[in-house]
Amino acid sequence: MLLQNAVADALNSADWAFALAECVHIGGFAIGVGSIAVLDFRMLNLGLRHETAGRILRYTEPWTLVALVLVFFSGAALFLSQTEIYLVNLIFPIKMYVLAAALLFNFTIHRKVAQMESPPPALSKSVAGVSLLLWAAVVFGGLFTGFLI
């Protein structure tokens, strides 16, 4: 409770603090989802055809992880600043469940298929498609959460 009050006071007392936390949150998602999407487009054979999916994964994974850390901490701060509003929001829990599914999928199945030497094209494309759908749903969930507060 003390942490929630401290975070809420910090973000709600300055005009720029909440907006800055939102910018970090949205920027983190742009970097994280963007780096995952680059790999997905390669797995769909829509770009970077001269690179393997495994190599793209090695290049983009640090960006994805740093971005997810930014998203986690800024999201936690945003949540703690207005807990009572997020808890009654109808979209927020759905976004969180889809986020959990996207993270689980990304760091298990998606990663394993991307690291395969030559995965079957149907498998690669279906995994990339599911990944893009999950992350798009998380982004839209965030947008709808903001509009329904």
C-alpha positions in Angstrom: 0.0 0.0 0.0 2.9 2.3 0.8 4.5 1.7 -2.6 1.2 2.3 -4.4 0.7 5.6 -2.6 4.3 6.7 -3.3 4.0 5.8 -7.0 0.6 7.4 -7.3 1.8 10.6 -5.6 4.8 10.8 -7.8 3.0 10.2 -11.1 -0.1 12.3 -10.2 1.6 15.3 -8.6 3.7 16.4 -11.6 2.1 17.3 -14.9 4.7 15.5 -16.9 5.3 12.3 -14.8 2.3 10.3 -15.9 2.9 11.3 -19.6 6.5 10.4 -19.4 5.7 6.9 -17.9 3.2 6.4 -20.7 5.8 7.4 -23.3 8.3 4.9 -21.9 5.6 2.3 -21.9 4.5 2.9 -25.5 8.1 3.3 -26.7 9.0 0.1 -25.0 6.2 -1.7 -26.7 7.1 -0.2 -30.0 10.7 -1.5 -29.7 9.7 -4.9 -28.3 6.9 -5.7 -30.6 8.8 -4.2 -33.5 11.8 -6.4 -32.9 9.5 -9.5 -32.7 7.6 -8.4 -35.8 10.9 -8.2 -37.8 11.5 -11.8 -37.0 7.9 -12.7 -37.7 8.1 -11.1 -41.1 11.2 -13.1 -41.9 9.5 -16.3 -40.8 6.6 -15.3 -43.1 9.2 -14.9 -45.9 8.2 -11.2 -46.3 11.6 -9.6 -45.7 15.3 -10.0 -44.9 15.4 -13.2 -47.0 19.2 -13.1 -47.0 19.2 -13.7 -43.1 18.1 -16.8 -41.2 15.4 -16.5 -38.6 17.9 -17.7 -36.0 20.3 -14.9 -36.8 17.6 -12.3 -36.7 16.5 -13.7 -33.3 20.1 -13.3 -32.0 20.2 -9.7 -33.2 16.8 -8.6 -32.0 16.5 -10.6 -28.7 18.5 -8.1 -26.6 16.3 -5.3 -27.9 13.2 -7.3 -27.1 14.4 -8.0 -23.5 15.4 -4.4 -22.7 12.1 -3.2 -24.1 10.1 -5.7 -22.0 11.9 -4.5 -18.9 10.9 -0.9 -19.7 7.3 -2.0 -20.4 7.1 -4.0 -17.2 8.4 -1.2 -14.9 6.5 1.6 -16.6 3.4 -0.5 -16.8 3.6 -1.3 -13.1 4.0 2.4 -12.3 1.0 3.3 -14.4 -1.0 0.6 -12.8 0.0 1.7 -9.3 -0.8 5.3 -10.0 -4.5 4.5 -10.8 -5.1 1.0 -9.4 -8.8 1.5 -8.7 -9.5 2.6 -12.3 -7.6 -0.4 -13.9 -9.3 -2.9 -11.6 -12.8 -2.0 -12.8 -11.7 -1.6 -16.5 -13.3 -4.4 -18.6 -10.5 -4.6 -21.1 -7.4 -4.5 -18.8 -7.6 -8.1 -17.5 -8.1 -9.4 -21.0 -5.0 -7.4 -22.1 -3.0 -8.9 -19.3 -4.1 -12.5 -20.1 -3.2 -12.0 -23.8 0.1 -10.4 -22.8 0.9 -13.5 -20.6 -0.1 -15.8 -23.6 2.1 -13.7 -26.0 5.1 -13.8 -23.7 4.7 -17.5 -23.1 4.3 -18.2 -26.8 7.2 -15.9 -27.7 9.8 -17.4 -25.3 8.8 -21.1 -26.0 7.3 -22.1 -29.3 8.2 -19.0 -31.3 11.8 -19.0 -30.1 12.2 -22.7 -30.8 10.9 -22.5 -34.3 13.0 -19.4 -35.1 16.1 -21.3 -34.0 15.4 -24.3 -36.2 17.9 -24.8 -39.1 15.1 -25.2 -41.7 11.6 -25.4 -40.2 8.8 -26.5 -42.4 7.4 -23.4 -44.2 3.8 -24.1 -42.9 5.0 -24.3 -39.3 7.2 -21.2 -39.6 4.3 -19.2 -41.1 1.7 -20.4 -38.7 3.9 -19.6 -35.7 4.7 -16.1 -37.1 1.0 -15.5 -37.7 0.0 -16.5 -34.2 2.8 -14.3 -32.8 1.7 -11.3 -34.8 -1.9 -11.8 -33.8 -1.1 -12.1 -30.1 1.1 -9.0 -30.1 -1.4 -7.0 -32.1 -4.1 -8.0 -29.6 -1.9 -6.8 -26.7 -1.3 -3.4 -28.4 -5.0 -3.0 -29.2 -5.8 -4.0 -25.6 -3.6 -1.2 -24.4 -5.3 1.3 -26.6 -8.8 0.2 -25.6 -7.7 0.2 -21.9 -6.7 3.8 -22.2 -9.9 4.8 -24.0 -12.2 3.0 -21.6 -10.7 4.4 -18.4 
